[in-house]
Amino acid sequence: MHADLTWLLLAPGKAMRRRQDKDLPAPWTAVPTLSVLVDTPDGKLLWDTSCPRDWESRWAPTGLQDFFPYDEVGEDEYLDARLAQLGLAPGDIDYVVLSHLHFDHAGNAELFRNTNAKLVCSDKEKEFAFGFDGPFNGAHLKRDYEDLEFVTVSGDEEFLPGVTLLQTPGHTPGCMSMRVDLPDSGTMIFTSDAVYMGASYGPPATPAAIVNNLEQFYQSVEKLRGIAEKTDATMVFGHDPDQVHQLRTAPEGSYT
């Protein structure tokens, strides 16, 4: 996607203009969206599902298609295409864990409607995402998920061997991050939108325009920082336009 940087980073001198720069256009940035496939002895887990092919028409009720256009994605980069490149179909996935239910993370959840995959989110995220009136609330778009069945987790939980789901609310009421402990690559923490990018992580942590609870946001960032320092973890941020080019990405790249 692309978006005004202010949505992702409320940083003086970057997204927030000085009076000397008030006539300059707003800075826009690339906003990559990530899905992560984790192959464990107890099944294949997919972390987040990115954006759908029909993003522009589907997002039209929210108006956000003009603020977050998904306008630089190749045919081979949509989720179903990426899975096919790995020799997989939606039916080969055992668990689909949604860090939260915003439209750029749950946008392809319906691919798993008629499969045996278990859809998973946090209990607080489900409560909020299904509980508001109307078809959408901010970037929660009920069309993405309202007809799907979810199982929920509460608190930090080792969900599969080497895969721990971490409660990191703030961005949304039930936003989660994921810790994966790998034998060769060590610990990796996929922050999702608990931390948008390296500039958000700091220190000091820098919030964004889309934060449900600012106090929780700061607490979650420092929680992740504490885990990362203890485990020497590699932090993979939710929408970092620079870091994404440094990662080993499918179909060629992987971490073991």
Secondary structure, DSSP 4 states (H G I P E B T S, - for coil): -EEEGGGT---BTTTBPPGGGTTSPPPEEE-----EEEEETTEEEEE-----TTHHHHTTTTTGGGTS---S--GGGSHHHHHHHTT--GGG-SEEE-S--BTTTSTTGGGGTTSSPEEEEEHHHHHHHHHSSSSEETTEEGGGTTTS-EEEE-SSEEEETTEEEEE--SSSTT-EEEEEEETTTEEEEEEETTS-SHHHHSSSP---S--S-HHHHHHHHHHHHHHHHHHTPEEEESS-TTGGGGS--TTT----
